[in-house]
Amino acid sequence: MNQSKRAGHPKTIVISGGTDGMGRGLALARARRGDTVIAIGSSAVKGNALLDDAARIGGSERIEFIRADLSSVAESRVVVDDITERYHAIDVLALFANRQAPVRVTTAEGLEQTFALYYLSRYLLSHGLAPLLDRGDAGVIVNVAGVGMTKGEIHWDDLQLQHSYGMMTAQLQAGRANDLLGVALASEREHRVRSVLYHPGFTRSGDLSMLPVALRTSIRAAARLSARPIAESIAPIHGFIDAPPSVPLSAVDRGKVVPLTLRTLDPADARRLDEATRALLASIPSAWLIE
């Protein structure tokens, strides 16, 4: 299918973190364009607010809200099964879900929350929905994280950060894990899905409610001075959706193409993390395994 036909064809788009910040902005923008949007979020209040705003722009029939805590492997699995049961194909999976935690939080399944939400849910959604993306119109996964940054590392011997937790340590580890997830997905020959790793830069976006008051105030003050508006940060994503790249993996950091030779995109590390993730999922009774 040629690019112009792709751009004008209504799409089916799944958005994790679809009730806050950039995810919410993308959901409403795509509904305005006539796409079908499945927005996943953990708050019923925010989900209902999204639906109310969709109704105001005449898009109430084009946005569906799925309430789920994606830091739970079990709930991520339910979301995948639900979407798979009701949709034959999807065109786009846009991954935004993330939440900062100043102290280490453990989920009911014994996982460190940042790792579970920011990385593991994206792993589960990407693999679980890949068959639907294969049936879509040039299926693409847009993983919004911090590609291009080289700070942070995978703590191979302490993935759950039991011994070295810090909020930024957790955020940076999950960001690097998402880089490697994109590399691993691109190497899978059984699927034709394209992956885009995208770093939007500092944006007036996201839920700061988990942060201490002083830190929230500081971030909001900085955002007023230097953060990009949501519409500006999601603008490139419309391009990825309307004209998906022809290559298995693309990486864009604040408008600049990231070379895939960057050390944070190492294929050997991607294989190692994929193996570690599969082993972790195998240890959780509620998790289905990725074949």
C-alpha positions in Angstrom: 0.0 0.0 0.0 1.4 3.4 -0.9 2.1 6.1 1.6 -0.7 8.4 0.7 -3.3 5.7 0.9 -1.9 4.7 4.3 -2.1 8.3 5.6 -5.7 8.7 4.7 -7.0 5.3 5.9 -8.6 5.2 9.4 -6.5 3.2 11.8 -7.0 1.2 15.0 -4.6 2.4 17.7 -3.9 1.0 21.2 -2.4 3.5 23.6 -1.0 2.5 27.0 -1.0 5.4 29.4 -3.8 6.8 27.3 -5.5 8.9 30.0 -2.6 11.2 30.9 -0.2 13.6 29.2 1.0 12.7 25.8 -0.9 9.5 25.6 -4.2 11.4 26.3 -3.2 14.1 23.8 -2.5 11.5 21.1 -5.8 9.6 21.9 -7.9 12.7 21.3 -5.9 13.9 18.3 -6.3 10.6 16.6 -10.0 10.4 17.4 -10.4 13.8 15.7 -8.8 12.3 12.6 -11.3 9.5 12.5 -9.2 6.7 14.0 -10.4 4.1 16.5 -8.5 4.4 19.8 -8.3 2.0 22.6 -6.9 3.9 25.6 -5.5 2.0 28.6 -5.2 3.6 32.0 -5.5 2.8 35.7 -7.8 5.6 36.8 -11.6 5.3 36.1 -11.9 9.1 36.8 -9.3 10.0 34.2 -10.8 7.5 31.8 -14.2 9.0 32.1 -12.8 12.4 31.7 -11.1 11.3 28.5 -14.4 9.9 27.2 -16.2 13.2 28.1 -13.6 15.2 26.1 -14.0 12.8 23.2 -17.7 13.4 23.2 -17.1 17.1 23.1 -15.1 16.8 19.9 -17.6 14.4 18.4 -15.4 11.4 18.9 -17.2 9.4 21.6 -17.7 6.4 19.4 -14.1 6.4 18.4 -12.5 6.1 21.8 -12.7 3.1 24.1 -11.3 3.2 27.6 -9.9 0.0 29.2 -9.2 0.3 32.9 -6.1 -1.7 34.0 -3.1 -1.4 36.2 -0.4 -2.3 33.8 2.2 -2.7 36.6 0.4 -6.0 37.1 1.4 -8.8 34.8 -2.0 -10.4 35.4 -3.8 -7.3 34.3 -1.6 -6.7 31.3 -2.4 -10.3 30.3 -6.1 -9.6 30.6 -5.8 -6.5 28.4 -4.0 -8.4 25.7 -6.6 -11.2 25.8 -9.5 -8.7 25.8 -8.2 -6.8 22.8 -7.3 -10.0 20.9 -10.7 -11.4 21.5 -12.5 -8.3 20.2 -10.3 -7.1 17.4 -9.0 -9.0 14.4 -6.3 -6.4 13.7 -4.7 -3.2 15.0 -2.4 -0.8 13.2 -0.5 1.0 16.0 0.6 0.3 19.5 1.7 3.5 21.3 3.4 3.0 24.6 3.5 5.8 27.1 2.6 4.2 30.5 5.1 5.2 33.3 5.0 6.5 36.8 7.8 7.8 39.0 8.2 6.6 42.5 10.5 8.3 45.0 10.7 5.2 47.1 10.8 1.6 46.0 7.3 0.2 45.5 6.7 -3.6 45.1 3.7 -4.8 43.2 1.4 -7.7 44.4 3.5 -10.0 42.1 6.7 -9.0 43.9 8.0 -6.8 41.1 9.6 -3.3 41.4 6.9 -1.0 40.2 8.9 1.1 37.7 10.4 -2.0 36.0 6.9 -3.6 35.9 5.0 -0.6 34.5 7.6 1.3 32.4 9.3 -1.8 30.8 7.5 -5.1 31.5 4.0 -3.9 30.5 5.5 -2.7 27.2 7.2 -6.1 26.7 3.9 -7.9 27.3 1.8 -5.6 25.1 4.3 -5.6 22.3 4.6 -9.4 22.2 1.0 -10.1 23.0 -0.4 -7.8 20.4 2.2 -8.5 17.6 -0.1 -11.0 15.8 -2.8 -8.3 15.6 -0.3 -5.8 14.4 0.8 -8.2 11.7 -2.7 -8.2 10.4 -2.9 -4.4 10.4 -2.1 -1.8 7.9 1.7 -1.6 8.2 1.7 -2.3 11.9 4.0 -0.1 14.0 4.9 0.0 17.7 5.9 3.5 19.0 7.7 3.2 22.3 8.0 6.6 24.0 10.9 6.6 26.4 14.4 8.0 26.3 16.3 6.6 23.3 19.5 8.5 22.5 20.3 8.9 26.2 23.2 6.9 27.4 22.8 7.5 31.1 21.6 4.5 33.2 22.2 0.8 32.8 20.6 -2.6 33.2 21.4 -3.9 36.6 21.8 -7.5 35.4 22.3 -8.9 38.9 19.6 -6.8 40.5 16.8 -6.1 37.9 14.3 -5.4 40.7 16.7 -2.9 42.4 16.4 -4.5 45.8 19.9 -3.3 46.7 20.3 -0.1 44.7 17.0 1.6 44.3 16.7 5.3 43.5 13.9 7.0 41.5 16.2 8.0 38.7 18.1 4.7 38.8 14.8 2.9 38.2 13.7 5.3 35.5 17.0 5.1 33.6 17.2 1.3 33.9 13.6 1.0 32.4 14.5 3.5 29.7 17.5 1.5 28.7 15.4 -1.7 28.8 12.9 -0.2 26.4 15.8 0.6 24.0 16.7 -3.1 24.1 13.1 -4.1 23.7 13.0 -2.3 20.4 16.2 -4.0 19.2 14.9 -7.4 20.2 11.5 -6.9 18.5 13.2 -5.8 15.3 15.2 -9.1 15.2 12.1 -11.3 15.3 11.6 -12.5 11.7 8.2 -14.2 12.4 6.6 -10.7 12.7 6.6 -7.9 10.2 5.9 -5.2 12.8 8.1 -2.1 12.7 9.3 -0.5 16.0 10.0 3.1 16.6 11.9 4.2 19.7 11.0 7.9 20.4 12.4 10.3 22.9 10.2 13.5 22.9 12.4 15.4 25.4 11.1 17.4 28.4 7.3 17.8 27.9 4.5 19.3 30.0 3.1 15.8 30.5 2.7 13.0 33.0 1.3 12.3 36.4 3.4 13.9 39.2 1.0 13.0 42.0 3.4 10.3 43.4 6.2 12.8 43.9 6.9 14.9 47.1 5.3 18.3 47.0 8.6 20.2 46.8 9.7 18.1 43.8 6.4 18.5 42.1 6.6 22.2 42.5 10.1 22.3 41.1 9.3 20.2 38.1 6.2 22.3 37.3 8.2 25.5 37.6 10.8 24.1 35.2 8.1 22.9 32.8 6.7 26.4 32.6 10.1 27.7 31.5 11.5 25.0 29.2 9.1 22.1 28.6 7.6 21.4 25.2 3.8 21.5 24.8 2.2 18.1 24.4 1.0 18.9 20.9 4.5 19.6 19.8 5.9 16.5 21.4 3.4 14.2 19.8 3.6 15.7 16.4 6.3 13.3 15.1 4.2 10.4 16.4 1.5 11.3 13.8 4.2 10.9 11.2 5.1 7.4 12.5 1.5 6.4 12.4 0.5 7.9 9.1 3.6 6.8 7.2 5.3 3.9 9.2 9.0 3.4 8.5 9.9 0.7 6.1 12.7 -0.6 8.3 12.3 -2.9 11.3 13.7 -0.4 13.8 14.0 3.4 13.9 15.1 5.6 16.7 14.5 9.3 17.1 15.7 11.5 19.9 14.1 15.0 19.9 14.0 15.2 16.2 17.4 13.6 15.5 17.8 10.1 14.1 19.7 7.9 16.5 22.3 5.6 15.0 21.5 2.0 15.7 25.1 1.4 16.5 24.7 3.3 19.8 26.0 1.2 22.7 22.6 1.3 24.4 21.1 -0.5 21.4 23.5 -3.5 21.5 21.9 -6.6 20.0 23.8 -8.9 22.5 22.4 -7.0 25.4 18.9 -7.1 23.8 19.1 -10.9 23.6 20.3 -11.1 27.2 17.5 -8.9 28.5 14.9 -10.8 26.5 16.1 -14.1 28.0 16.1 -12.5 31.5 12.6 -11.2 30.9 11.3 -14.6 29.8 12.8 -16.2 32.9 11.2 -13.6 35.1 7.8 -14.1 33.5 8.1 -17.8 33.9 8.5 -17.3 37.7 5.2 -15.4 37.9 2.2 -17.8 38.1 -0.2 -15.2 36.5 2.0 -14.6 33.5 1.6 -16.4 30.2 4.9 -17.1 28.4 5.9 -15.5 25.1 6.3 -18.3 22.6 
